[in-house]
Amino acid sequence: MRTVDSLAASLALVILGVAIAIYAREFDLGTFAQPGAGFMPALAGLVIAGCAAAGIFEAIRGHGHAPHGEALWRLATLWQQVLVLAIVFAFGALLEPVGFVPCAVVLIVVAARVLGRESWRNSLVWAAVLTAASYVLFAMLLKVELPRGLLS
Amino acid sequence: MDVINGLATGFGVALQWKSLLFCFVGVLTGTLVGVLPGLGPVATVSLLLPVTFYMDPLSAIIMLSGIYYGAMYGGSTSAILINLPGEAASVVTAIDGYQMARQGRAGVALGMSAFGSFIGGVAGVVGLMLLAPPLSEFALRFGPPEYFALAVFGLTLVSYLSSGSMSKAFAMAGLGLFLGTIGVDGLNGTARFTFDTVTLMDGVNLIPIVMGIYGIGEVLHNIDEPASRQVFATRIGRLLPTVKEWAEAKWAIIRGTVTGFFLGLVPGGGAILASFVSYATEKRLSDTPEKFGTGMIAGVAGPETANNAATSSAFIPLLTLGLPANAVMAVLMGALMIHGVRPSPQLIVEHGALFWGVVASMFIGNVMLVILNVPLIGIWVRLLRVRYSILMPMILLFCLIGAYTMKSNVVDVYIMGAFGVLGYLMKKYRYDAAPLVLAYVLGPLLEESLRRSLLMSEGSTLIFFQRPLSAVVLGLAAVVVVLGVLPALKKRTARLKEAVAVAD
């Protein structure tokens, strides 16, 4: 399984590298003597693809690097990772329409209660403390514009 | 005499209450994140980067540097007390430090780390102060070919020295180079990989990349491998080492200072490598190498001195050449650029107060750190009991605020989320992030100097080999690549020979 996972990662990088190199041709590659805007990205794409291809050979021949990675998807914990990402993207989507304070409170409660298995009481207390502290630090001391959302 | 004048200017600005305050906030935060496993200096410096937008450049850089060298002090505390390094440069400290703690000598191990860190850190700053001005004067003569060669050399060395396989490291360097090209091309205004969006016109910013990989990625990874943190239930005991213990650690500290200082200068070297090399050296030179791993004080003093010497000297390439030697320096460079200070050989002349202010603040910060880490060690021991379930929401919140406030644009939050996934996958598959971050930062310099060099030479690539310095540096880069590829080739030929022998 590990080798398969690792091969998939290398293969994905090869595809990415080739895709970058092909797309870079849209921006004038130029020549070695006169590199254009597409030269560097094309080179970068080839480096990625070339090194990842070398990685595939290493993986198949298996010399030297026995543990190619950890078992990737642990179904038992995968939902937690999905939840973390959901928190990140939901925060981004809701920050401006809803405002900083409600977003921060919900974020901390969900993270502490569901992911951290803190008690409801603890989660709520920490949410209040951390939201207030970050509000004081950013909005009041550093005078950052945090979205007010519904409160405005 | 220039040094004396410089120091006078430096202390003049560093002793102002504002500088002192930010220096203190920096070293305090640094110690804190150093102590807490799961949050490293790169993540913290990038988490606090948005905070510095609203400061003057000197305060910003004083605080961010304080976090970096403060983390080196803090890292040993968790390494010694819970056998879990607070950050990567304290991995080897745990070997003998934890054994000392089990024997009831936790205090001495902590005290020795703090004093060793102080000696290494201060000696490193002295080296920085003496070496940086002449080096930057020398570097004033560098043209695009020299910068191209140095950037190539730096990236090669970072990939060579990074953990894991070299092909993976170079692939990550390639990815970093690519990310650096996104946005409007500086030389002729072509919009690259912007997919006709306005957001990508000025490129993908460093902050969401670094916070995604080191912040969100770390949170995602921690779900799979929750670090157990049990404070070793022991009395701390006596903190001050005895004369005999000083004698045992004396040479380790001296050698640690020297190796640490030089390894800090090397791109990709830095604090982690310095601590490993110091430990290996002490073990090899010891009369009783078999006792290492059972609580040798030299095994604690050497690496802790070395990693602090390396953190001080790592500032030299950034402040004299504008070339960051490690990921933290790359973020610091980003911070300076945001404030309109472009690290280059002219920095010391053009921003003298800034350079000398940072140097002076590092002396002050190291003194603060000894006070924080010796008499006040009890506070940090208690902090080790902070639960990750509280720490993790804090990390998330700070990442999100940081990514958003940078440009008040939620797209950066999404970009950070994407890099969080990338960072997690990289950790899983053992791809080192340092080459990516450095290549991202050095990419524009690399490209610009390449294209400018070729404009200078009217298209002749010989220019890189006709100028002695760039020729030598590029030659060194080639040697590094050969060194990296050679072992694999040797193995292959050996196997071939074997196969031939069997066939015969």
HADDOCK unambig.tbl for C-alpha pairs under 7 A between the chains (distance, minus, plus):
assign (segid A and resid 6 and name CA) (segid B and resid 429 and name CA) 6.55 0.50 0.50
assign (segid A and resid 33 and name CA) (segid B and resid 454 and name CA) 6.45 0.50 0.50
assign (segid A and resid 33 and name CA) (segid B and resid 459 and name CA) 4.14 0.50 0.50
assign (segid A and resid 33 and name CA) (segid B and resid 460 and name CA) 6.06 0.50 0.50
assign (segid A and resid 33 and name CA) (segid B and resid 461 and name CA) 6.68 0.50 0.50
assign (segid A and resid 34 and name CA) (segid B and resid 454 and name CA) 6.61 0.50 0.50
assign (segid A and resid 34 and name CA) (segid B and resid 459 and name CA) 5.80 0.50 0.50
assign (segid A and resid 35 and name CA) (segid B and resid 451 and name CA) 6.41 0.50 0.50
assign (segid A and resid 37 and name CA) (segid B and resid 185 and name CA) 6.64 0.50 0.50
assign (segid A and resid 37 and name CA) (segid B and resid 190 and name CA) 6.68 0.50 0.50
assign (segid A and resid 40 and name CA) (segid B and resid 447 and name CA) 6.56 0.50 0.50
assign (segid A and resid 41 and name CA) (segid B and resid 178 and name CA) 5.28 0.50 0.50
assign (segid A and resid 41 and name CA) (segid B and resid 181 and name CA) 6.32 0.50 0.50
assign (segid A and resid 44 and name CA) (segid B and resid 174 and name CA) 4.70 0.50 0.50
assign (segid A and resid 44 and name CA) (segid B and resid 175 and name CA) 6.66 0.50 0.50
assign (segid A and resid 44 and name CA) (segid B and resid 177 and name CA) 5.86 0.50 0.50
assign (segid A and resid 44 and name CA) (segid B and resid 178 and name CA) 5.42 0.50 0.50
assign (segid A and resid 45 and name CA) (segid B and resid 174 and name CA) 6.72 0.50 0.50
assign (segid A and resid 45 and name CA) (segid B and resid 178 and name CA) 6.97 0.50 0.50
assign (segid A and resid 47 and name CA) (segid B and resid 171 and name CA) 6.24 0.50 0.50
assign (segid A and resid 47 and name CA) (segid B and resid 174 and name CA) 5.45 0.50 0.50
assign (segid A and resid 48 and name CA) (segid B and resid 171 and name CA) 4.34 0.50 0.50
assign (segid A and resid 48 and name CA) (segid B and resid 174 and name CA) 5.11 0.50 0.50
assign (segid A and resid 48 and name CA) (segid B and resid 175 and name CA) 6.35 0.50 0.50
assign (segid A and resid 51 and name CA) (segid B and resid 167 and name CA) 4.93 0.50 0.50
assign (segid A and resid 51 and name CA) (segid B and resid 168 and name CA) 6.60 0.50 0.50
assign (segid A and resid 51 and name CA) (segid B and resid 170 and name CA) 6.38 0.50 0.50
assign (segid A and resid 51 and name CA) (segid B and resid 171 and name CA) 5.21 0.50 0.50
assign (segid A and resid 52 and name CA) (segid B and resid 167 and name CA) 6.70 0.50 0.50
assign (segid A and resid 52 and name CA) (segid B and resid 168 and name CA) 6.70 0.50 0.50
assign (segid A and resid 52 and name CA) (segid B and resid 171 and name CA) 6.15 0.50 0.50
assign (segid A and resid 54 and name CA) (segid B and resid 167 and name CA) 6.47 0.50 0.50
assign (segid A and resid 55 and name CA) (segid B and resid 167 and name CA) 5.91 0.50 0.50
assign (segid A and resid 55 and name CA) (segid B and resid 168 and name CA) 6.70 0.50 0.50
assign (segid A and resid 68 and name CA) (segid B and resid 429 and name CA) 6.12 0.50 0.50
assign (segid A and resid 68 and name CA) (segid B and resid 430 and name CA) 6.97 0.50 0.50
assign (segid A and resid 69 and name CA) (segid B and resid 428 and name CA) 5.32 0.50 0.50
assign (segid A and resid 69 and name CA) (segid B and resid 429 and name CA) 4.31 0.50 0.50
assign (segid A and resid 69 and name CA) (segid B and resid 430 and name CA) 5.93 0.50 0.50
assign (segid A and resid 70 and name CA) (segid B and resid 428 and name CA) 5.61 0.50 0.50
assign (segid A and resid 70 and name CA) (segid B and resid 429 and name CA) 6.85 0.50 0.50
assign (segid A and resid 72 and name CA) (segid B and resid 428 and name CA) 6.82 0.50 0.50
assign (segid A and resid 77 and name CA) (segid B and resid 223 and name CA) 6.85 0.50 0.50
assign (segid A and resid 77 and name CA) (segid B and resid 224 and name CA) 6.68 0.50 0.50
assign (segid A and resid 81 and name CA) (segid B and resid 220 and name CA) 5.63 0.50 0.50
assign (segid A and resid 85 and name CA) (segid B and resid 417 and name CA) 6.58 0.50 0.50
assign (segid A and resid 88 and name CA) (segid B and resid 417 and name CA) 6.29 0.50 0.50
assign (segid A and resid 89 and name CA) (segid B and resid 414 and name CA) 6.15 0.50 0.50
assign (segid A and resid 89 and name CA) (segid B and resid 417 and name CA) 6.95 0.50 0.50
assign (segid A and resid 92 and name CA) (segid B and resid 410 and name CA) 5.39 0.50 0.50
assign (segid A and resid 92 and name CA) (segid B and resid 413 and name CA) 5.73 0.50 0.50
assign (segid A and resid 92 and name CA) (segid B and resid 414 and name CA) 6.75 0.50 0.50
assign (segid A and resid 104 and name CA) (segid B and resid 397 and name CA) 6.92 0.50 0.50
assign (segid A and resid 108 and name CA) (segid B and resid 393 and name CA) 5.35 0.50 0.50
assign (segid A and resid 111 and name CA) (segid B and resid 393 and name CA) 5.60 0.50 0.50
assign (segid A and resid 112 and name CA) (segid B and resid 389 and name CA) 5.67 0.50 0.50
assign (segid A and resid 112 and name CA) (segid B and resid 390 and name CA) 6.27 0.50 0.50
assign (segid A and resid 112 and name CA) (segid B and resid 393 and name CA) 6.33 0.50 0.50
assign (segid A and resid 116 and name CA) (segid B and resid 389 and name CA) 4.17 0.50 0.50
assign (segid A and resid 118 and name CA) (segid B and resid 389 and name CA) 6.97 0.50 0.50
assign (segid A and resid 142 and name CA) (segid B and resid 54 and name CA) 6.17 0.50 0.50
